[in-house]
Amino acid sequence: MLHGYLPAILTGLQTTLAVAAVSLAIACGFGLAGALAKLSENVVARGVADTYTTLIRGLPDLVLMLLVFYGGQIALNALIDRMGWDYIEVSPFAAGTATLGFIFGAYLTETFRGAILAVPRGQIEAAYAFGLRRIDVVRRIMVPQMVLHALPGFTNNWLVMVKATALVSIIGLDDMVHRASLASAATNLPFTFYAAIAAIYLAITTVSLLALKLLERRFSLGVRRSEL
């Protein structure tokens, strides 16, 4: 199947999934930090978060990827050269995951901010009035409802991020797209291999949709939906 290149492409798939998973973890970190900064009373924190989301959402993902991989590596080594340290080479995996996480952290910032604002303030005030501790309010009231409100936007961002992992092949990471490119060049069958990885991406997004739909049902237990 696929002229003997299927094992190589499946190995590249493992790299693709690893990039997506690590990028998601980084994006969630940036997203939560950005959301809390936007909701804080600190003017500086809000300004930094607004600048972050505005700039990132206005720049192409590919440009940011190349800036981090090439420009970031030059800037980093210029800094450590002044400190007298040895040259550091940024790996494509580190650069790719950091860039994707940083980019989608801006989108998740707005997702998490909206989810936090959607939690009724009255419930939180009532919980404090009944003597619940802050950690209990967050764990029992804030987080379950925030997750429920954030899941639709989170799902969309995850699906886009999975597809955006194809960009890491540009900086030399040996992912599924890179291996399909090598196979198509060797066999002169580009349609066959790119159609195959398109089907794999479609399978990943389909499984992700089903899993996140089940998660949404889990957090929707006991929630009454209004009917228009």
Protein Blocks (a to p, Z undefined) as FASTA:
>chain_A
ZZhpmmmmmmmmmmmmmmmmmmmmmmmmmmmmmmmmmmpmbfklmmmmmmmmmmmmmpcf
klmmmmmmmmmmmmmmmmmmmnopacddddfklmmmmmmmmmmmmmmmmmmmmmmmmpcf
klmmmmmmnopafklmmmmmmmmmmmmmmmmmmmmmmmmmmmmmmmmmmnopacfklmmm
mmmmmnopmklmmmmmmmmmmmmmmmmmmmmmmmmmmmmgoiacddZZ
